[in-house]
Amino acid sequence: MDFELTPEQRQVRAVAREFAQAELGDKIAPYDERHEFPHEIVQKLGPLGFLGVLVPEEYGGAALDYVSYALIVEELCRGDASVGITMWAHNSLCTNHIASFASPEQKAKYLPALATGRGLGAWGLTEPGSGSDAAALRTRAELKQGEWILNGSKAFITNASVASTTVVMARTESDPKAKGVSAFILDKGVPGFTVGKPYRKLGLHASNTAELIFEDARVPQTALMGARGAGFAQSMKVLEGGRIAMAAMGVGIAQAAIDQAVKYMKQRSAFGRTLAEFNGLQGMVADLATEVEVARLLTLRAATLKDAGQPASHAAAMAKVFASETAMKAATKAVQIHGGAGYITEFPVERIFRDAKLTEIGEGTSEIQRMVIAREILRLS
Ligand SMILES: Cc1cc2nc3c(=O)[nH]c(=O)nc-3n(C[C@H](O)[C@H](O)[C@H](O)COP(=O)(O)OP(=O)(O)OC[C@H]3O[C@@H](n4cnc5c(N)ncnc54)[C@H](O)[C@@H]3O)c2cc1C
């Protein structure tokens, strides 16, 4: 497999890095402290094409490949993971679900606004009673007098309060598991569809996460995306790409942790030398840098398979579990290298440490990724 980036991919990475250096990092700290969504910063992603990365040009998207996408997500999350997850949940989950499975009419209606940043997208699969076991979801959609009536709720949904468009999985068929689930596209303001108060989270304070509530929410028949009963299979395909994005998020967070550790090691002195001169700490940084490089290569490998149209779920699960655990490890070690300074909010590494944990939970926990990997190795269904 060739990991030499094309001139276009290098250019895209440079633009994302420049944006992250100029607009994220320290500038996000006040939003993180206030648990506030950075609307004005997220809006700047639109003109760069970063809100329509995977959308075809005919719908106003940038139509980039997955390798470019992974590079953008890595750089944004290196700058700030809250903005990073806002961007990739919009791209990978909501927008990509519509771009992959919606009718031409639905694509024409929703994609131009989503791809250019005139609207943001959210995607609801998880429920209060079902996360890893997503096929056990209970939100129902019933067809009555030409309208779908939705009842139920969704938990932990990224961009829930800030989205103009939300894709929602609901049970339409009598089958109690995967084959009973269909996908719907909902506009903000649909009667009976409300969003709960944003959660107070451990990390990613500048991202928006909230509950979706459906109380006799009425949508037209045209809100159904694809065939009845196809929603779960669609979601699994969407998650394959989502896991590549989450892996890239892990790489970006891990790299940010190393960046901060290196900076601190050069400025802090003890016993008459800078921390950078201590062998013990040098070894820590060397190991972390090696593991981040492995995580990056696994992520680019999964992205390359996806671009080639080959099955990528096994590679995406490997990349996701390794990159997320590398992010957590790098963040933990970076706090350690900072000593007491790593434990206070003045230093970015404290935020990076809190943000890293989500990568081991979202888009399928580490345990679920290992299950996906093992099933393929053991040839289990
Ligand atoms: C900040 C944030 C943003 C999110 N954004 C979204 C979003 O935009 N859209 C969306 O739909 N969801 C979203 N989620 C939900 C996320 O995908 C779920 O939290 C995740 O899939 C885990 O589900 P759960 O929380 O119900 O945990 P559970 O499924 O209850 O798992 C609890 C524990 O049991 C373990 N476990 C479960 N089953 C098995 C098994 N078979 N073998 C071994 N261990 C197992 C899990 O690994 C975990 O450790 C988000 C979550 C968070 C925290």
The ligand as an ORCA input file, in Angstrom:
! r2SCAN-3c Opt
* xyz 0 1
  C     -20.005     12.910     23.400
  C     -20.777     11.812     22.710
  C     -21.235     12.020     21.416
  C     -21.992     11.025     20.777
  N     -22.537     11.294     19.532
  C     -23.426     10.405     19.005
  C     -24.144     10.742     17.791
  O     -23.933     11.805     17.189
  N     -25.069      9.849     17.334
  C     -25.332      8.675     17.953
  O     -26.185      7.931     17.489
  N     -24.652      8.332     19.098
  C     -23.730      9.167     19.634
  N     -23.072      8.854     20.806
  C     -23.369      7.574     21.467
  C     -22.226      6.576     21.425
  O     -22.081      6.062     20.125
  C     -22.541      5.491     22.476
  O     -22.391      6.098     23.748
  C     -21.654      4.280     22.346
  O     -21.933      3.563     21.167
  C     -21.802      3.310     23.544
  O     -23.134      3.027     23.809
  P     -23.711      3.185     25.297
  O     -23.297      4.525     25.801
  O     -25.142      2.878     25.308
  O     -22.912      2.114     26.167
  P     -23.353      0.584     26.393
  O     -23.699     -0.038     25.094
  O     -24.365      0.548     27.483
  O     -21.999     -0.050     26.920
  C     -21.595     -0.015     28.292
  C     -20.311     -0.823     28.410
  O     -20.560     -2.197     28.056
  C     -19.657     -2.599     27.040
  N     -20.317     -3.567     26.148
  C     -21.542     -3.455     25.567
  N     -21.786     -4.525     24.794
  C     -20.689     -5.328     24.873
  C     -20.321     -6.585     24.304
  N     -21.123     -7.237     23.463
  N     -19.109     -7.106     24.632
  C     -18.267     -6.458     25.480
  N     -18.564     -5.265     26.051
  C     -19.750     -4.712     25.752
  C     -19.301     -1.312     26.306
  O     -18.084     -1.437     25.592
  C     -19.196     -0.331     27.476
  O     -17.949     -0.468     28.103
  C     -22.260      9.802     21.434
  C     -21.751      9.583     22.732
  C     -21.053     10.578     23.371
  C     -20.575     10.338     24.781
*
